[in-house]
Amino acid sequence: MYNKVILIGRLTATPEMAKTPSERSVTHVTLAVNRRFKDQKGERQADFVNVVIWGRLAETLTSYAGKGSLLSLDGELRTRKYEKDGQMHYVTEVLAQSFQLLESRAQRALRENNGANELSDLVLEEEELPF
């Protein structure tokens, strides 16, 4: 059995790190990932994937990435469940094992200075993908 997820997308918000009671670093982020094809209206749809990052990797992401940062990450797909108010809730997320920033500091500064604050500006077109 093999569980491997590879995603390329943009962060929907600036990562914020938290510490567990045992002082372990954790960051929860959402990655906007384009779908391959446009819908019937000719618009590109995106999926918003929840990602959990632990330890030194979480600290590094928090230090270097911001809202709209383009990154590639790989990890494992995880599901968990919990009960709240008598109802069972299920969560699916990616547990990140590594990531790479896919834009330079200069590209990031240029994007931020041009006011790319709308999510539509943060979504990659198919021709922008590196493969």
N, C-alpha and C positions, 0 to 999 in steps of 0.2 A: 504494500500500500504506500501511496505517495501523496503528500499534501503540500503543494507549492503554488504560491500566488505571486505573480509579477505584475505590477501596476505602474503606469506612467500617468501623472496628472498634476493638478495644482492644488495647493492647500487652500481651503475655503476660509481659514482664519489663522491668525498668528498663534503658533503653538505655545501652550502654557504648561509648565511642568509642575507636578505636585509630588509630595513625599508621602510614602506610606508610613504607618506607625513604626515600622522597622527601618525607617530612613532610606528606603529604596525609591529611586526616581521613576516617575511614570508620566507619560504624556498621551493624551487622547486627541487625535486630529481627524479631520474629514478630508478625503482626497476626492476632487472632482475629476472623473475620468470619462472622456468622450466615448460614446458608442461608435462603432465602425461606420454605420450607415445613417443617412438623414431620414427623417420621417416623411410622411406623405406631403407635408407642407414645405419640404425642402430644408427643414431646420435640424440642426445637430442636437441630439439629446445627450445628456450626461448622467452618469450614475454617481452617487455620492457614497463613498465607501468609508466606513468607520475603521480607524486604525489605532492600535494600542502599541506603544513603544516603551520599553523598559530600560532601566539602568543607564549606562554611559551613552548609549545610543540616543536615549531621550534627551539627555543633557546636551548632546551635540546638535540635535535637530533644533532644540529650543534656542541655542546660541546662534545658529547660522541661517535659519529659515524664517520666513514671514508669510503673511497672507499673500497668496498668489504665487508663491515659489513653485517652480517646476521641479518635480523630483520623480525619480524612479525608486521603487522599493520592492523588496521581496520579503515574503514571509509565509505564514500558514493561515489558512482559513479556520477560524474557531467559532463554535457555537456554545452558548451557555444559557442556562435558564435560572430564573428565580421566581419566587412567589411573593406577590404584593397584594394586599387586600383580598386574599382568597383566590386570586387569579394567577395563573402561570404566565410568565413573560419570557420570550425567547429573544436572544441577541446574537447576531452574526457579525463578526468583525475579523479584521486581519491582524494577526500578531506579527509585527515587523521584526525581521532578523537583520536587515541591512537596508541602507538607502544611499542614493547619490543625488546631489543637487545637479540639475541639468542646465543651469544658467549661471553665468558669471556674476560677480558682484556688480560689474558695470552694467550688464543687461538688466539686473534687478533694479538698480538705481534709476536707469532710464525708464523702465516700466512704471516705477513708483512716481517718478516726476511727471510722467504723462497722464497721471490720474486714472490709471486702470483700476477703478474701484468697483466696476460692475462685474458680476460673475461671467457675463457673456464675453468679456474681454479676457478672462482667465482660462477659457476653455480652448484646448488645442484643436486645430483643424487636422484632418487626416494627413495632409501633406507636410505638416510640421513634425510628425512622429519620426523618430530616428531610425525606423526600420521599415 
